[in-house]
Amino acid sequence: MPIFGAEIPFAQYCGVEPLDTDDGRTLLRLVLGPQHLNNVGMAHGGVTCTLLDIAMGSAARRHVDLPVMTLDMQTSFIAPGRGILVAEGRVVRAGRSVIFSEGEVRMPGGELVAKGSGLFKPVHSLRS
């Protein structure tokens, strides 16, 4: 399933689903399964970071209509994630060569699980 028009195999592998938006934000959903949990039964930090990266990167990509790559990402973990996670990404500022994005991961009741910021670079051509 494409994520806002982009094929992201890792997102598909993890079970990340896009949710519709019409205001420049991106929304993603992940129903947590046993494969997403750490040894104490909450969302693994890597899954939470993956959701933030895809949400913020997708917002950046949609803003410039080009693929982007993550240059830097900062994450703060606030609460344990359980059940279903919803991630939101939005562009804060876009320059000619880099895009600053922010994101949050919440549970459906609104409890904040993590927040992050990222720096993304538009990719004008992909070479092997």
C-alpha positions as CSV (number, residue, x, y, z in Angstrom):
1,M,0.0,0.0,0.0
2,P,1.5,3.3,-1.0
3,I,2.1,5.9,1.7
4,F,0.7,9.2,0.2
5,G,1.9,8.1,-3.3
6,A,5.2,6.6,-2.4
7,E,6.1,2.9,-2.2
8,I,7.9,2.4,1.2
9,P,8.6,-1.4,1.5
10,F,9.6,-1.0,5.2
11,A,6.4,0.7,6.1
12,Q,4.4,-2.1,4.4
13,Y,6.5,-4.7,6.3
14,C,5.7,-2.9,9.6
15,G,1.9,-2.6,8.8
16,V,1.9,1.2,8.6
17,E,-1.3,2.6,7.1
18,P,-1.9,6.1,5.7
19,L,-5.0,8.1,6.8
20,D,-6.5,10.8,4.6
21,T,-5.6,14.4,5.2
22,D,-6.2,17.5,3.1
23,D,-4.3,20.2,5.0
24,G,-0.6,19.4,4.4
25,R,-0.3,17.1,7.4
26,T,0.2,13.4,7.1
27,L,-1.5,10.9,9.4
28,L,-0.4,7.3,9.8
29,R,-1.8,4.4,11.8
30,L,-0.2,1.3,13.1
31,V,-2.1,-1.5,14.9
32,L,0.5,-2.9,17.3
33,G,1.1,-6.6,17.2
34,P,3.5,-8.8,19.2
35,Q,6.2,-8.2,16.6
36,H,6.1,-4.4,17.4
37,L,6.7,-4.7,21.1
38,N,9.7,-4.6,23.3
39,N,10.5,-7.0,26.2
40,V,8.1,-5.2,28.6
41,G,5.1,-5.3,26.3
42,M,5.0,-1.7,24.9
43,A,5.8,-0.3,21.5
44,H,9.4,-0.7,20.7
45,G,11.2,2.6,20.3
46,G,12.3,1.7,16.8
47,V,8.6,1.3,15.7
48,T,7.8,4.7,17.2
49,C,10.8,6.3,15.5
50,T,9.8,4.6,12.2
51,L,6.3,6.1,12.5
52,L,7.7,9.6,13.2
53,D,10.2,9.3,10.3
54,I,7.6,8.3,7.8
55,A,5.1,10.9,9.0
56,M,7.5,13.8,8.9
57,G,9.2,12.6,5.7
58,S,5.9,12.2,4.0
59,A,4.9,15.7,4.9
60,A,8.2,17.0,3.5
61,R,7.8,15.0,0.3
62,R,4.3,16.2,-0.2
63,H,5.4,19.8,0.4
64,V,8.1,19.7,-2.4
65,D,6.6,17.0,-4.6
66,L,10.0,15.1,-4.6
67,P,11.4,12.2,-2.7
68,V,13.3,13.1,0.4
69,M,15.9,11.5,2.6
70,T,16.2,12.0,6.4
71,L,19.3,14.0,7.4
72,D,18.6,14.3,11.1
73,M,15.9,13.3,13.5
74,Q,15.3,13.9,17.2
75,T,12.8,11.9,19.2
76,S,11.5,12.4,22.7
77,F,9.6,9.4,24.3
78,I,6.8,10.6,26.6
79,A,4.6,7.6,27.4
80,P,4.4,3.9,26.6
81,G,2.6,3.1,23.3
82,R,0.0,0.4,23.4
83,G,-2.8,-0.9,21.1
84,I,-3.0,1.5,18.1
85,L,-0.6,4.4,17.4
86,V,-1.4,7.4,15.2
87,A,1.4,9.5,13.9
88,E,1.1,13.0,12.5
89,G,3.7,14.9,10.5
90,R,3.8,18.5,9.3
91,V,6.3,20.8,7.7
92,V,7.5,23.7,9.9
93,R,9.7,25.4,7.3
94,A,10.9,24.6,3.9
95,G,14.1,26.1,2.3
96,R,15.5,25.4,-1.1
97,S,17.7,22.5,0.1
98,V,16.3,21.3,3.4
99,I,12.9,20.9,5.0
100,F,12.2,21.1,8.7
101,S,9.3,18.9,10.0
102,E,7.7,18.0,13.3
103,G,5.7,15.0,14.3
104,E,3.8,13.3,17.1
105,V,2.7,9.8,17.9
106,R,-0.4,9.4,20.0
107,M,-2.8,6.7,21.1
108,P,-6.4,7.1,19.8
109,G,-7.5,8.7,23.1
110,G,-5.0,11.5,22.5
111,E,-2.3,10.5,24.9
112,L,1.1,11.6,23.6
113,V,3.5,8.7,23.2
114,A,6.4,10.6,21.4
115,K,7.3,13.7,19.6
116,G,10.0,14.5,17.1
117,S,11.6,16.8,14.7
118,G,13.5,16.1,11.5
119,L,15.5,17.6,8.8
120,F,14.9,16.3,5.3
121,K,16.7,16.8,2.0
122,P,14.8,16.7,-1.3
123,V,16.3,14.1,-3.7
124,H,16.2,15.3,-7.3
125,S,17.6,12.1,-8.8
126,L,18.1,8.6,-7.5
127,R,21.2,6.7,-8.7
128,S,22.2,3.2,-7.9
